[in-house]
Amino acid sequence: MTTTYTARPIDPVTLEGLRRTDDAGRPLAPYTEGEGGSPLRCCLRLSTPGERVALVSYAPLRRWAAATGAAPGAYDEQGPVFVHAEACAGPAGGGAGYPFARPGALRVVRRYDAGGRIAGGRLLEIPEDATDGFDRAFAEAFADPAVALVHIRAVEYGCFHFEVRRP
């Protein structure tokens, strides 16, 4: 499945830090997955039974802002994400495709400008052709020259799923 934009996982350096202390200051509390199905932000796939995972607090905009010099202020959100408890190989296939793209699921497509401020957003009900649905949402977002990056979040829990940066 070929996509126009690249879904970015949490980068390995950030993951290394989150596995020591998360963005809320808590130490890692790993556990063994029972049923599987948790959306892993390190490798952009669902967990499987028996894997060692952890639920950590993550502030994606904070990390991007630190690298770019942006100042998101009050838009600096943190929330729960699942990651492997130990380093993994990252996304299979070089990250092709959009992860966690279950048709009918609702996602928030939140846009940010280069200063880290929200520059709009919209609701996306993932269509049967999820790739086309996401491609259209990202094309719409990046049609605004002020948009630097886009975050995809789940509506149900507000969880961060992945980031796409301006190509």
KOLDREN-699001 format. One record per residue (C-alpha): residue number from 1; z, y, x; residue in three letters. Coordinates in nm, 3 decimals. Each point is the difference from the previous one (the first is absolute). Layout:
BEGIN
resi w v u resn
NUM Z Y X ALA
...
//
This chain:
BEGIN
resi w v u resn
1 0.000 0.000 0.000 MET
2 -0.118 0.323 0.162 THR
3 0.190 0.319 -0.072 THR
4 -0.093 0.359 0.066 THR
5 0.352 0.101 0.106 TYR
6 0.260 -0.173 0.215 THR
7 0.335 -0.105 -0.146 ALA
8 0.254 0.056 0.275 ARG
9 0.306 -0.222 0.041 PRO
10 0.323 0.133 0.150 ILE
11 -0.079 0.022 0.372 ASP
12 0.166 -0.244 0.243 PRO
13 0.204 0.265 0.187 VAL
14 0.148 0.129 -0.327 THR
15 0.068 -0.358 -0.113 LEU
16 0.187 -0.070 0.321 GLU
17 0.231 0.292 -0.076 GLY
18 0.040 -0.091 -0.368 LEU
19 0.103 -0.352 0.103 ARG
20 0.293 0.152 0.190 ARG
21 0.099 0.281 -0.236 THR
22 -0.195 0.106 -0.308 ASP
23 -0.073 0.358 -0.107 ASP
24 0.323 0.008 -0.202 ALA
25 0.203 -0.095 0.310 GLY
26 0.069 -0.362 -0.102 ARG
27 -0.031 -0.301 0.233 PRO
28 -0.251 -0.273 -0.077 LEU
29 0.122 -0.263 -0.251 ALA
30 -0.258 -0.280 0.016 PRO
31 -0.016 -0.290 -0.246 TYR
32 -0.220 -0.300 -0.067 THR
33 -0.250 0.042 -0.284 GLU
34 0.063 -0.240 -0.284 GLY
35 -0.297 0.039 -0.231 GLU
36 -0.219 0.233 0.206 GLY
37 -0.214 0.276 -0.146 GLY
38 0.164 0.303 0.164 SER
39 -0.258 0.260 0.115 PRO
40 0.032 0.014 0.380 LEU
41 -0.090 0.342 0.143 ARG
42 -0.025 -0.130 0.356 CYS
43 -0.296 -0.229 -0.066 CYS
44 -0.110 0.117 -0.346 LEU
45 0.031 -0.336 -0.174 ARG
46 0.245 -0.175 -0.230 LEU
47 0.280 -0.201 0.156 SER
48 0.013 -0.378 -0.030 THR
49 0.302 -0.225 -0.063 PRO
50 0.204 -0.063 0.315 GLY
51 -0.101 0.315 0.189 GLU
52 0.270 0.220 0.153 ARG
53 -0.030 0.348 -0.151 VAL
54 0.211 0.311 -0.050 ALA
55 0.010 0.285 -0.248 LEU
56 0.027 0.327 0.192 VAL
57 -0.002 0.368 -0.087 SER
58 -0.314 0.172 0.128 TYR
59 -0.110 0.365 0.004 ALA
60 -0.378 -0.015 0.058 PRO
61 -0.065 0.374 -0.017 LEU
62 0.282 0.070 0.248 ARG
63 -0.162 -0.228 0.257 ARG
64 -0.345 0.157 -0.046 TRP
65 0.146 0.352 0.013 ALA
66 0.181 -0.072 0.327 ALA
67 -0.328 -0.109 0.156 ALA
68 -0.205 0.293 -0.133 THR
69 0.247 0.289 0.002 GLY
70 -0.005 0.031 -0.380 ALA
71 0.310 0.112 -0.190 ALA
72 0.014 -0.181 -0.336 PRO
73 0.340 0.140 -0.096 GLY
74 0.108 -0.129 -0.339 ALA
75 -0.305 -0.229 -0.022 TYR
76 0.154 -0.225 0.268 ASP
77 0.076 -0.301 -0.221 GLU
78 0.151 -0.326 0.111 GLN
79 0.003 -0.322 -0.192 GLY
80 0.017 -0.377 0.022 PRO
81 -0.271 -0.209 0.164 VAL
82 -0.017 -0.366 0.100 PHE
83 -0.084 -0.092 0.360 VAL
84 0.014 -0.315 0.208 HIS
85 0.340 -0.027 0.167 ALA
86 -0.174 -0.051 0.336 GLU
87 -0.329 0.129 0.140 ALA
88 -0.310 -0.144 -0.163 CYS
89 -0.371 0.010 0.080 ALA
90 -0.072 0.278 -0.249 GLY
91 -0.276 -0.012 -0.262 PRO
92 -0.234 -0.299 0.019 ALA
93 -0.367 0.083 0.036 GLY
94 0.070 0.342 0.148 GLY
95 0.137 0.129 -0.328 GLY
96 -0.319 -0.041 -0.205 ALA
97 0.051 0.057 -0.370 GLY
98 0.265 0.182 -0.196 TYR
99 0.333 -0.183 -0.019 PRO
100 0.211 -0.068 -0.307 PHE
101 -0.305 0.071 -0.220 ALA
102 0.083 -0.195 -0.314 ARG
103 -0.233 0.106 -0.283 PRO
104 0.192 0.181 -0.272 GLY
105 0.282 0.112 0.233 ALA
106 0.079 0.372 -0.001 LEU
107 0.004 0.195 0.324 ARG
108 0.065 0.363 0.085 VAL
109 -0.261 0.148 0.234 VAL
110 0.196 0.283 0.162 ARG
111 -0.183 0.252 0.219 ARG
112 0.155 0.198 0.287 TYR
113 -0.134 0.296 0.195 ASP
114 0.025 0.048 0.378 ALA
115 0.336 0.174 -0.044 GLY
116 0.147 -0.305 -0.174 GLY
117 0.013 0.156 -0.346 ARG
118 -0.122 -0.175 -0.314 ILE
119 -0.355 0.110 -0.073 ALA
120 -0.042 -0.183 -0.329 GLY
121 -0.019 -0.351 -0.119 GLY
122 -0.095 -0.224 -0.284 ARG
123 0.073 -0.326 -0.172 LEU
124 -0.228 -0.294 0.073 LEU
125 -0.010 -0.310 -0.216 GLU
126 -0.153 -0.250 0.238 ILE
127 -0.327 -0.119 -0.155 PRO
128 -0.150 -0.350 0.029 GLU
129 -0.204 0.129 0.294 ASP
130 0.303 0.126 0.192 ALA
131 -0.200 0.099 0.308 THR
132 -0.226 0.227 -0.201 ASP
133 0.298 0.146 -0.187 GLY
134 0.186 0.088 0.319 PHE
135 -0.317 0.125 0.172 ASP
136 -0.064 0.239 -0.290 ARG
137 0.362 0.124 -0.001 ALA
138 -0.009 0.065 0.375 PHE
139 -0.341 0.170 -0.018 ALA
140 0.138 0.226 -0.273 GLU
141 0.308 0.079 0.210 ALA
142 -0.191 0.073 0.321 PHE
143 -0.256 0.214 -0.185 ALA
144 0.272 0.266 0.030 ASP
145 -0.023 0.118 0.364 PRO
146 0.371 0.080 0.001 ALA
147 0.098 -0.367 -0.045 VAL
148 0.100 -0.164 0.329 ALA
149 0.140 -0.330 -0.123 LEU
150 0.070 -0.200 -0.314 VAL
151 0.293 -0.224 -0.085 HIS
152 -0.025 -0.282 -0.250 ILE
153 0.322 -0.074 -0.188 ARG
154 0.093 -0.244 -0.272 ALA
155 0.077 0.165 -0.332 VAL
156 0.262 -0.258 -0.102 GLU
157 0.235 0.053 0.293 TYR
158 -0.152 0.296 0.187 GLY
159 -0.035 -0.214 0.311 CYS
160 -0.238 0.108 0.274 PHE
161 -0.284 -0.252 0.033 HIS
162 -0.235 0.141 0.264 PHE
163 -0.153 0.314 0.146 GLU
164 -0.361 0.112 0.041 VAL
165 -0.088 0.287 0.232 ARG
166 -0.300 0.229 -0.014 ARG
167 -0.288 -0.185 0.167 PRO
//
